[in-house]
């Protein structure tokens, strides 16, 4: 199958829709009982188990290669994290909230696999740009909604807080023209924000792992920056 066509015209299969429904239901039903999270596990890993067992054959050669590559990238990411955790705990480190650690490991595993999957379909420039636009939109909506109703903090907050989304949108636009330069800027911005928010001045593993803000704010900037640095030359993206 032509790789470019696959990236452009990809549509979810019936398996993807069913798995996605299970994942969504699993996360939503955690408000009732956290054991429902296992539905998300079935949706996430069930199709892969069925494919490896030979009971499901819904992928072409390109999709299988992309899936294996994404799995390997997730393996490498989690392997590094596992060594860090072993060194930390063997050195006498403690962790007050183990449920936060488990959640962080799950988020890191899923994000590394998902980013690699997007890279296979879209390539580095489109993946980085769309990830930045998606997270920028989420942050913009969050900062606006967090200053409405009972959370109203005045017009200054309404005007200033949405600026947190500005790095996402600005660098998403710049990545179309100068991808590698944008990658360097993304890593620089991520480093500055990590320092500004105290993650570098107070490098506590429990604070780093337990603070979901790092994953949803700094994480996309770092991941997109690394991805853009893999572009071999600064060729303008077509914007599709």
Buried (B, 14 or more C-beta within 10 A) or exposed (E): EEEEEBBEEEEEEEBBEBBEEBBEBBBEBBEEEEEBBEBBEBBBEBBEEBBEEEEBEEBEEBBEEBBEBBBEBBEEBBEEBEEEBEEBEEEEEEBEEEEBBEBBBBBBBBBBBEBBBBBBBBBBBBBBBBBBBEBBEBBBEBBEEBBEEEEEEEEEBBEEBBEBBEBBBBBBBBBBEBBBBBBEBBBEBBBEBBEEBEBEEEEEBBEBBBBEEBBBBBBBBBBBBBBBBBBEEEEEBEEE
